[in-house]
């Protein structure tokens, strides 16, 4: 069981290759179960409690291709954002 994050799908695939059954939990479902300061031990305890909830929904593990497409998409979004900032800065200087 892993908390879904940037590298969780990679590690889930690695663990599945070793024969383990892996489930990913979205962070927003784990957060309400953290009882004290955020650290690895508290996160692990919260994940166990969250996973035991009967209505818990798990996240599907992404394939390597899905992760690669997500990286490209995020990079494109960042480039668009940077271009918009640059155009706005140029407009401010020119007007």
RAMO-V196545 format. One record per residue. N is the residue number from 0. OMEGA is omega as a letter, one per 30 degrees, with the letter a starting at -180 (999 if undefined). D_CENTER is the distance of its C-alpha to the mean C-alpha in Angstrom with 2 decimals. Layout:
BEGIN
n:omega:d_center
N:OMEGA:D_CENTER
N:OMEGA:D_CENTER
END
This chain:
BEGIN
n:omega:d_center
0:l:13.85
1:l:10.44
2:a:7.88
3:l:4.74
4:a:2.74
5:a:4.52
6:a:7.48
7:a:7.26
8:l:8.77
9:a:11.30
10:l:12.37
11:l:12.59
12:l:14.84
13:a:16.79
14:l:17.46
15:l:18.47
16:l:20.80
17:l:22.42
18:l:23.07
19:l:20.63
20:a:19.23
21:l:15.46
22:l:13.48
23:l:9.82
24:l:9.64
25:a:7.46
26:a:7.63
27:l:10.28
28:l:12.34
29:a:12.50
30:a:13.41
31:a:16.87
32:l:17.87
33:a:17.57
34:a:21.31
35:a:21.75
36:a:20.32
37:l:16.71
38:a:17.04
39:a:16.17
40:l:19.03
41:l:18.30
42:l:14.64
43:l:16.09
44:l:18.80
45:l:16.67
46:l:14.63
47:l:18.09
48:a:19.52
49:a:16.80
50:a:17.08
51:a:20.82
52:a:20.77
53:a:22.54
54:a:20.65
55:l:17.12
56:a:14.99
57:a:12.67
58:l:10.00
59:l:11.54
60:l:10.80
61:l:10.64
62:l:13.76
63:l:14.32
64:l:15.85
65:l:13.03
66:l:10.75
67:l:13.90
68:l:14.49
69:l:11.17
70:l:12.15
71:l:15.58
72:a:14.69
73:l:12.81
74:l:15.82
75:l:18.23
76:l:16.97
77:l:17.35
78:l:20.80
79:l:21.87
80:l:20.98
81:l:22.95
82:l:25.80
83:l:26.09
84:a:26.30
85:l:28.95
86:l:30.97
87:l:30.98
88:l:32.12
89:l:34.85
90:a:36.03
91:a:36.35
92:a:38.46
93:a:40.61
94:999:41.46
END
